[in-house]
Amino acid sequence: MNYRHPQCRYLAVVAFAQKIPSAVAPLIAPLVITLGVSGGGEKNYTQLYLVGAVLALAGGLIVKFKVKSVR
């Protein structure tokens, strides 16, 4: 792959943008699930989904306001 062309660099950025969350989410999810659980209580999956929704919304807003134009 010739990295002198901007298309190759953009492809690499997209690949990292997809792989990094897939690698980090399983590491963070158990911490979010166990937040607020006391003494053998049930795991807090509702909180996990809410955190995921907030992060997805934040990501969408960042893209909406930071991307100026598309070729």
mmCIF file of the C-alpha atoms, coordinates in Angstrom:
data_MODEL
# 
_entry.id   MODEL 
# 
loop_
_atom_site.group_PDB 
_atom_site.id 
_atom_site.type_symbol 
_atom_site.label_atom_id 
_atom_site.label_alt_id 
_atom_site.label_comp_id 
_atom_site.label_asym_id 
_atom_site.label_entity_id 
_atom_site.label_seq_id 
_atom_site.pdbx_PDB_ins_code 
_atom_site.Cartn_x 
_atom_site.Cartn_y 
_atom_site.Cartn_z 
_atom_site.occupancy 
_atom_site.B_iso_or_equiv 
_atom_site.pdbx_formal_charge 
_atom_site.auth_seq_id 
_atom_site.auth_comp_id 
_atom_site.auth_asym_id 
_atom_site.auth_atom_id 
_atom_site.pdbx_PDB_model_num 
ATOM 1  C CA . MET A 1 1  ? 0.000   0.000  0.000  1.00 0.00 ? 1  MET A CA 1 
ATOM 2  C CA . ASN A 1 2  ? 1.385   3.375  -0.990 1.00 0.00 ? 2  ASN A CA 1 
ATOM 3  C CA . TYR A 1 3  ? 0.916   5.789  1.921  1.00 0.00 ? 3  TYR A CA 1 
ATOM 4  C CA . ARG A 1 4  ? 1.739   8.830  -0.189 1.00 0.00 ? 4  ARG A CA 1 
ATOM 5  C CA . HIS A 1 5  ? -1.807  8.963  -1.478 1.00 0.00 ? 5  HIS A CA 1 
ATOM 6  C CA . PRO A 1 6  ? -4.275  10.587 0.913  1.00 0.00 ? 6  PRO A CA 1 
ATOM 7  C CA . GLN A 1 7  ? -6.867  7.895  0.174  1.00 0.00 ? 7  GLN A CA 1 
ATOM 8  C CA . CYS A 1 8  ? -4.619  5.293  1.804  1.00 0.00 ? 8  CYS A CA 1 
ATOM 9  C CA . ARG A 1 9  ? -4.177  7.415  4.894  1.00 0.00 ? 9  ARG A CA 1 
ATOM 10 C CA . TYR A 1 10 ? -7.926  8.005  5.140  1.00 0.00 ? 10 TYR A CA 1 
ATOM 11 C CA . LEU A 1 11 ? -8.538  4.275  4.847  1.00 0.00 ? 11 LEU A CA 1 
ATOM 12 C CA . ALA A 1 12 ? -6.128  3.668  7.725  1.00 0.00 ? 12 ALA A CA 1 
ATOM 13 C CA . VAL A 1 13 ? -7.873  6.309  9.853  1.00 0.00 ? 13 VAL A CA 1 
ATOM 14 C CA . VAL A 1 14 ? -11.254 4.676  9.215  1.00 0.00 ? 14 VAL A CA 1 
ATOM 15 C CA . ALA A 1 15 ? -9.842  1.252  10.087 1.00 0.00 ? 15 ALA A CA 1 
ATOM 16 C CA . PHE A 1 16 ? -8.490  2.536  13.406 1.00 0.00 ? 16 PHE A CA 1 
ATOM 17 C CA . ALA A 1 17 ? -11.728 4.390  14.115 1.00 0.00 ? 17 ALA A CA 1 
ATOM 18 C CA . GLN A 1 18 ? -13.590 1.091  13.840 1.00 0.00 ? 18 GLN A CA 1 
ATOM 19 C CA . LYS A 1 19 ? -11.114 -1.131 15.686 1.00 0.00 ? 19 LYS A CA 1 
ATOM 20 C CA . ILE A 1 20 ? -10.252 0.999  18.706 1.00 0.00 ? 20 ILE A CA 1 
ATOM 21 C CA . PRO A 1 21 ? -13.816 1.111  20.149 1.00 0.00 ? 21 PRO A CA 1 
ATOM 22 C CA . SER A 1 22 ? -14.188 -2.618 19.491 1.00 0.00 ? 22 SER A CA 1 
ATOM 23 C CA . ALA A 1 23 ? -11.082 -3.277 21.563 1.00 0.00 ? 23 ALA A CA 1 
ATOM 24 C CA . VAL A 1 24 ? -11.762 -0.791 24.368 1.00 0.00 ? 24 VAL A CA 1 
ATOM 25 C CA . ALA A 1 25 ? -15.492 -1.396 24.950 1.00 0.00 ? 25 ALA A CA 1 
ATOM 26 C CA . PRO A 1 26 ? -15.115 -4.933 26.389 1.00 0.00 ? 26 PRO A CA 1 
ATOM 27 C CA . LEU A 1 27 ? -12.530 -3.594 28.835 1.00 0.00 ? 27 LEU A CA 1 
ATOM 28 C CA . ILE A 1 28 ? -14.723 -0.742 30.082 1.00 0.00 ? 28 ILE A CA 1 
ATOM 29 C CA . ALA A 1 29 ? -18.138 -2.481 30.033 1.00 0.00 ? 29 ALA A CA 1 
ATOM 30 C CA . PRO A 1 30 ? -17.600 -4.563 33.213 1.00 0.00 ? 30 PRO A CA 1 
ATOM 31 C CA . LEU A 1 31 ? -16.690 -1.411 35.128 1.00 0.00 ? 31 LEU A CA 1 
ATOM 32 C CA . VAL A 1 32 ? -19.840 0.374  33.945 1.00 0.00 ? 32 VAL A CA 1 
ATOM 33 C CA . ILE A 1 33 ? -22.029 -2.654 34.711 1.00 0.00 ? 33 ILE A CA 1 
ATOM 34 C CA . THR A 1 34 ? -20.750 -2.937 38.279 1.00 0.00 ? 34 THR A CA 1 
ATOM 35 C CA . LEU A 1 35 ? -21.065 0.782  39.119 1.00 0.00 ? 35 LEU A CA 1 
ATOM 36 C CA . GLY A 1 36 ? -23.746 1.224  41.728 1.00 0.00 ? 36 GLY A CA 1 
ATOM 37 C CA . VAL A 1 37 ? -24.048 -2.502 42.521 1.00 0.00 ? 37 VAL A CA 1 
ATOM 38 C CA . SER A 1 38 ? -23.834 -3.258 46.216 1.00 0.00 ? 38 SER A CA 1 
ATOM 39 C CA . GLY A 1 39 ? -23.295 -6.553 47.979 1.00 0.00 ? 39 GLY A CA 1 
ATOM 40 C CA . GLY A 1 40 ? -24.146 -9.159 45.352 1.00 0.00 ? 40 GLY A CA 1 
ATOM 41 C CA . GLY A 1 41 ? -26.928 -7.155 43.747 1.00 0.00 ? 41 GLY A CA 1 
ATOM 42 C CA . GLU A 1 42 ? -27.923 -7.525 40.134 1.00 0.00 ? 42 GLU A CA 1 
ATOM 43 C CA . LYS A 1 43 ? -25.722 -6.041 37.481 1.00 0.00 ? 43 LYS A CA 1 
ATOM 44 C CA . ASN A 1 44 ? -26.730 -2.672 36.116 1.00 0.00 ? 44 ASN A CA 1 
ATOM 45 C CA . TYR A 1 45 ? -27.234 -3.304 32.386 1.00 0.00 ? 45 TYR A CA 1 
ATOM 46 C CA . THR A 1 46 ? -29.575 -0.324 32.072 1.00 0.00 ? 46 THR A CA 1 
ATOM 47 C CA . GLN A 1 47 ? -26.702 1.928  33.021 1.00 0.00 ? 47 GLN A CA 1 
ATOM 48 C CA . LEU A 1 48 ? -24.508 0.244  30.388 1.00 0.00 ? 48 LEU A CA 1 
ATOM 49 C CA . TYR A 1 49 ? -27.061 0.966  27.658 1.00 0.00 ? 49 TYR A CA 1 
ATOM 50 C CA . LEU A 1 50 ? -27.493 4.557  28.832 1.00 0.00 ? 50 LEU A CA 1 
ATOM 51 C CA . VAL A 1 51 ? -23.738 5.152  28.804 1.00 0.00 ? 51 VAL A CA 1 
ATOM 52 C CA . GLY A 1 52 ? -23.559 3.629  25.325 1.00 0.00 ? 52 GLY A CA 1 
ATOM 53 C CA . ALA A 1 53 ? -26.386 5.862  24.111 1.00 0.00 ? 53 ALA A CA 1 
ATOM 54 C CA . VAL A 1 54 ? -24.739 8.978  25.534 1.00 0.00 ? 54 VAL A CA 1 
ATOM 55 C CA . LEU A 1 55 ? -21.410 8.097  23.926 1.00 0.00 ? 55 LEU A CA 1 
ATOM 56 C CA . ALA A 1 56 ? -23.088 7.385  20.571 1.00 0.00 ? 56 ALA A CA 1 
ATOM 57 C CA . LEU A 1 57 ? -24.929 10.705 20.744 1.00 0.00 ? 57 LEU A CA 1 
ATOM 58 C CA . ALA A 1 58 ? -21.715 12.524 21.655 1.00 0.00 ? 58 ALA A CA 1 
ATOM 59 C CA . GLY A 1 59 ? -19.907 10.897 18.735 1.00 0.00 ? 59 GLY A CA 1 
ATOM 60 C CA . GLY A 1 60 ? -22.667 11.886 16.339 1.00 0.00 ? 60 GLY A CA 1 
ATOM 61 C CA . LEU A 1 61 ? -22.636 15.477 17.558 1.00 0.00 ? 61 LEU A CA 1 
ATOM 62 C CA . ILE A 1 62 ? -18.864 15.678 17.228 1.00 0.00 ? 62 ILE A CA 1 
ATOM 63 C CA . VAL A 1 63 ? -19.076 14.478 13.629 1.00 0.00 ? 63 VAL A CA 1 
ATOM 64 C CA . LYS A 1 64 ? -21.959 16.843 12.855 1.00 0.00 ? 64 LYS A CA 1 
ATOM 65 C CA . PHE A 1 65 ? -20.205 19.946 14.137 1.00 0.00 ? 65 PHE A CA 1 
ATOM 66 C CA . LYS A 1 66 ? -16.567 19.157 13.307 1.00 0.00 ? 66 LYS A CA 1 
ATOM 67 C CA . VAL A 1 67 ? -16.854 17.789 9.748  1.00 0.00 ? 67 VAL A CA 1 
ATOM 68 C CA . LYS A 1 68 ? -16.986 20.848 7.517  1.00 0.00 ? 68 LYS A CA 1 
ATOM 69 C CA . SER A 1 69 ? -17.613 19.243 4.125  1.00 0.00 ? 69 SER A CA 1 
ATOM 70 C CA . VAL A 1 70 ? -17.473 16.017 2.177  1.00 0.00 ? 70 VAL A CA 1 
ATOM 71 C CA . ARG A 1 71 ? -15.873 15.623 -1.202 1.00 0.00 ? 71 ARG A CA 1 
# 
